[in-house]
Amino acid sequence: MTKTYDKLVRDKIPQRLKKKGLVAVTRIAEENEYWQKLKAKLVEEVREFLKEEKKEEIVDLLEVIEAICVYKKFDKRELAGRKSEKARQRGKFRKRIILEKIG
């Protein structure tokens, strides 16, 4: 039984499938396709987390976010600085504040 996926997978997935005796047909994405597949993978992983709310799904999200940062050449230190600055200016999400209206 053949199943078609056409999605971005982790680097070791083809090897793992081969060890299970399965034949995986793969290819390397070109630049624009890779970027599109990364965005699709981000949406996929968010949906999976919303469905299951497990640590494993957060790990997958973080991995995709890291791949996006590498692809977009985002400096991790700069991002950390921006994150800290935004938290300093606007706060975080720890106080559970719900904005209901602005009058």
N, C-alpha and C positions, 0 to 999 in steps of 0.2 A: 504494500500500500504506500503510495507516494503522497506526501503532503507538501504544499507550496507555502513558503513563508515570506520571502522577499523583505527581510527585516535585519537590522543590525544586531549582531550577537557578540558576546564576549569572545575574546581572542582564542580561548582554549576550548570553546564549544565544539568545533569540528573534530578535534582530537578525542574529546570525551565521547562523541557520537561514534567515532570509528572504533573505540575500545568496546563499545556496546554492540559492535557488528553492523552498524548502520552506515549507509553511504550518504554523505552530505555533499551536495553540489554547492560550491561557494564561489565567490568572486570578490575582488577588492573594489570598493566604491571609489569613484572619482571625487574630486573636491566638492563640487556642488551637491552631488548625491549624498556624500557623507554628511554634510551639514543638514540636509533635509532629513536624513535617517536619524541623526542625533536628536533633532527636535521631535521627531515622531517617537523615538525611544523615551524621551523625557515625558511626553504625554502618556505613553504606555505605562511607565513606571509610576507616575502619579496616580493613574487609575487603579493600578494594582495595590498601591498603598491605601487608597481610599476604600477599596474593597476589603482588604485583609488587615490593615493597621498593624503590621508586624515589623520587627526590627530588620528583618531580612529585606523588606521592601524599601526601608529607609537607606539601607546599605546600597541597594541598586540605584536609588535616586542619587545618592552622593557620588557614585561611580560615574553616572551619566553627566552630572554637573561638573565633575573633574575633567571628563573628556571634552565637554564644551569649553571649559576654561583653557585647556591646552589648545584646542582647535582655534579659538578666538584670540589666543596669545594674551590672556588676562593674567597679570602678575598676581600671585596669591597674596603677597604682602600688601600690595595696593588694595586688593579686594578686602583684606582683613582690616586695613585702615579705614576704608570707606564704610565698612560694616560698623566698626566702632564709632565712627563719627556720626553715622545715621542714628545709631542707638543713643549716643549722647544727646543729639538734637531732638529726636522724636520718641526715644524710648524703645522698648522691645515689645513683646507680647505676653509678658509674664503676669500682669495684673488683671488679665481677663476682661478688659474694658470693652463694652459694646456701645458703639455710637448709634443712638436711635434717631436723633433729630438734631438739626441745626436751625435755630430760630432767627 
